[in-house]
């Protein structure tokens, strides 16, 4: 996965670290993290989130591989059967003040993906000539809460779990909430 890809640890958001990928050569060559999902069962919901940016301005509202931002992909391989799931997107074109976009999503795990030989998450689909930076990568099983079916209803966590309906036509921005506090979409 990557051939000549170069990985470097560089300064990240909030004084932490980030992983920089350069010399990518292909749209799907980028950072990858092997996941331990032995405890994940069919029907479990896996939440994914990360911060991401590129060295040039990318567009979140296009499928054009030469100008689009990265998505978060969940990959499993079980008995040589591969599955690829696009599980996280940048949904709001409002990066942090230092240029970091938030990628997030939820995946409902299926029986085919149970107990795989290999599972990974990676950031794919941006222009292969761009450097890609990732930080604060998280994947965890969401606890079931049948009393709160809408996740992040008050936008306390900005656009976390919210998405667009059509990548080419929908536009989402995080703005200041009513009364000058909190967030709204």
N, C-alpha and C positions, 0 to 999 in steps of 0.2 A: 504494500500500500504506500506508494510514494516514490519509489526509485531514488531520484536525486534530491528529494525534498529536504530542505534545511529547516530545522526547528531551533529556535532560540528563546530563552527566557528573557523577557524585557520588562521594564516598568509597566504596571497596569493601573487600573482605576483605584482610587482611594488608597494609594501608597502600597498596593499589593503587586503581585506579579501577573504577567500575561504570557501567553505562548504565541510567538510569531512564526508563521510558516512562509517561506519564500522558495524560489526556484521550483514552483509547483508543476508546471508543464502540462497539466490537465485539470479540467473542472472539478474532478472528484479527488484530487490529491491535496490533502490538507491534514490538519490535526485529527487524530483519532484516539479514542480512549476505550480500552477494553472494559466492559462492564461485568460485574459479578451479579448475575440475576438468578442465582440458585433459589432464592427465596421468593421469586416472583411467579405467580400462578396465572393461569388463563382467567381472564376477567378482571385482573388487577389493573388499576390505572397508574401508569408511570408518568410523573410530571418531569418535564425537562425545562431547564432555563440556563441561560448563559449571557454574557456580554460579548459583543463582536464588533469589529470594525476592519476596514480595509485601508490601504494607503492612498486610495483615490475615492472620490465620492461614488457610491453605488446607488442603484435604484431598487427600492423594495417593491415597486409596482409594475414589474415587467417579468416576462419569462425569457427575455433576450439574454442569453448566456454571456454576452460580452459586456453587459452593463448592470446586471442584477447583483443583488447582495446574496450572501450565503444563507442557506437554510440548514437546519439541524436534521441529520438523517440517523435513524436507528436501524442497524444492520444485524441480522442473525444468520447463522449458518448451522443447520442441523442435518446430519447425514447427507452432506453435499447439496442440500436444498437451501438456497439463499433467499432471504426476504429483505427488502428495503422499504422502510416507512419514513416518509417526510413528516417528522413529528414536531418540528419547531420552525417558526417564522419570525421575521421582524415584522410586526404589524403596524407600528406607528412610526411615521417619518419624523420623529422628534428625538434625536440622540441626546445623550447627556451633554453637559457643557464641554466635556473633553472628547466628544465624538463617538462615544460608545453607544451602539444600538442594543436593545434587549431582544433576545430570541427566546421564545418559550412555546410550549404546547403540551398536550396531554395525549398519550397513546394508551389504548386499551389493549392489553397483552392477549394474544390468542394462543390456542393449543398448539399450533404449528411452531410457535416460537418458544414453547416451554422447554427448559433444559437443553438449550442449544450447545453445540460444540464451541461456538464462538459468538459473542455479541459485542458490538461496538457502537459508539456514537461518533459521528464526524460531521464536519461543516463543509458542505459541497455546493457547487454550481456557480460560484463567481468566476470572473475572468481569470484564467490560469496565469496571466502575467502580473496579477496583483498579489501583494503580500496580504495575508490574513492574520488578524490578531484575535485571540479568544481569552476570556477571563471569567472567573466566578462560575464555572460550569457545574451544574447540579443535575442529578437524576435521583428520584426517590418515589416510592410507592405512596400514593395518596390514600389516606384513611377514608373509608366510606362515611359519608354524612348525608343521609337522606333528608335532613331538615334544611340543607343549604345546597340546592342543586346548581345555583349560579355561583361560580367561583369569582371572588374579588368583585362583588356587586357595587361597592362604593368607590372603586378605583383607587383604594388606598395604596395599592401596589402598582400604580400607573396602569399600563395596558396588559398586565399579567393575566393570561388565559383568555383574553379577548382577541379577536381576529377579524379579518375582512371577509367578505363574501365572494369577491372576485378580484384576483391579483391585478388584472389589467384595468379595472374600472373603479374599484373602491379605494378611497383615500381615508386614512385614519391619522389623527394628530392628537397628542396628549396636550390638554390646555389646563389652565387654572380653573378650579372648580367654582361653583356658585359661592358668592360672598368673599371671593379672593383666597379661599383656602382649599386644600385637597386637589384632586384631579378630576378631569372629565375627558371624554373622548369626543 
